[in-house]
Amino acid sequence: MRAVSQDGYGGPEVLRVVEVERPEPGPGEVLVRVLAAGVNPADWKIRSGEVARFGTPPFAERFTVGIDLCGTVVALGPGADRFRPGERVFGCAFPPRGGYAEYAVVAESALAAAPAAVDAVGAAALPVSALTAWQALVRVAEVSPGQRVLVHAAAGGVGHLAVQVAKARGAYVLGTARAAGHGFLRGLGVDEPIDYTAGDFAALARDVDVVLDPIAGDYGPRSLEVLAPGGILVDVRGTGPDRTAVRALAGQRGLRFAEFGFTPSGADLAELAALVESGGLRAAVGRVLPLEDAAEAHVLGEANRVPGKLVLVP
């Protein structure tokens, strides 16, 4: 099969399409013929070796990046019995056997039946970003009807899905984005778009119950300013030592702070698929490229040159 492979860390130029043996599913695994593979910031962090900062050991001599995918089931490993050959699924593969390939082996627990309401490209754009939004807002913040939720970078990959999840939970949603993106935000259901380039969002947003922050930096301390008593700031960049000061400041003010990284979950993906089927969730796809253009996709993604999600198609 063809796969986008690399034999060392580096820039986009290390990504090359090569011929490799098709993998075989092990216990609890499913072999999927990949119809589309989503592109995420995690992919270029793994490609470059930046992920090593978080304790991940170096990969083997050659590995394939890519987490998001949608495809059809080809074969089942021992003990895998939730799906049948030919069934369309979506979910999360992981390097070193990632999703930028014609076939991928995926843990059965990280898959769900793909929603019929969208095509393979639309489904492949969802898993990482949608799971991040869903788990942060539903599992961690426990957003409920009538709460005020502020989503930073609301037009971004995680942000535009978080807006839709928050609206599905009955929240009043504020979202930061440049003025040019406010029409897009209103189309998603944002009640109060905020142009962060025209003024300080902390002076414009008030009495917020939940802040979802995929940016961090000074956004963390500034976001605490807008929270109502007992409110929560959820940093969705994963975990890291630079959150210590924000956590301490939140505690001093009687606020909550959570560091969050998504967990692959077929059960949560099934809930997201149901939301897609009901019309409450869609991923905005900015550009679709062939598998051979994976390096270009990383260049575009790292430079933030394409609105919406990037998707590769074998």
Summary of the structure (lengths in Angstrom):
residues: 314
radius of gyration: 19.4
end to end distance: 10.3
largest distance: 57.1
contacts: 1136
relative contact order: 0.16
helix: 33%
strand: 28%
